[in-house]
């Protein structure tokens, strides 16, 4: 049996100022669709200015949202193929 290697490239972009970090995560799937998700982090005024920490938090939140959208997409495809409601997909 031959196995096909498939890969996804996930892109993360950040926009930052002194108090806020916004992240956008995007993945292109083999069916040609693109899924985008957003994450946000805010720095409390008493916290040190650590842009990398804001990126990690906002990035993690965007990736988590991306994962949830992928699960929802997969769930819909299972239902379409089977013609019935499938069991929920757990993370």
N, C-alpha and C positions, 0 to 999 in steps of 0.2 A: 504494500500500500504506500502511495506517495503522499507526503504531507506538504502542504503549502505554507510557507512562512508569510505572515501578514504583519504589518507594522503600522502603528499610528504615530503621528507626530503631534504632540500637544504644544501649543504656543501660549506663553504667558506674557502679558504686557502690563506695565505698571504706570500709574500717574500718581505723583506725590507732591505734597506741600509739607509745611512744617507740622501740621496736625493730622493730615489724612493720607491714606494710601488706598488707591482703588486698583483692583486687578481685573483683567479680562483673560479668561482661559478659552481657548478655541481648539477643537479637534476636527479634522476632516476624516470622514469615514469612507470605507471602500465602496459604499453605495452612492458616493458623491455628495452626501449631505454634510453640512457643517453644524456643529453644536457649539454655542457660545454660552458662557456663564460669567457672572460677576461676583467679586468679593470686595469687602471694604474693611478697613481698620482705622481706628481713631486713636491718637495718642492723647492721654490725659496730660494736662498742663504741668503736672508735677513729675511726670516721667521724663527720663533722659531722651534726647532726640536720637533714636536708633533706627534709621531708615530700613536696615535689613530686617529688623523684627517686624516692622509694619508690612514689609513685602511678604515675609513668611506667613503672617496671619491672614492678610488679604488673599495671598496666593492659595493658602490651604482652604479658605472659604470658597474661593472660585472653583477649585478642583473638586471640592465636596459637592457643590451645586452641579458641576459638570457630570460627576458620577451619578447623581440622582436623575439627571436628565437622560443619561444613557440607560439606566435601569428602566425608566418609564418608556423609553423608545423600544427597548427589547421586549418589555411586557406587552406593549401594543402589537408588536410583530408576532409574538407567540399567539395572542388572541386572534389576530387576523388569519394566521395560518390554520389554527385549529377550529375557528368558528365558535369558540366558547370563551368564557372568562377563565383565565388561568389563575393559579395560586400566586399570591404576591411573591415578589422576588426580594429576598433578604440581602442586606449588605454584609 
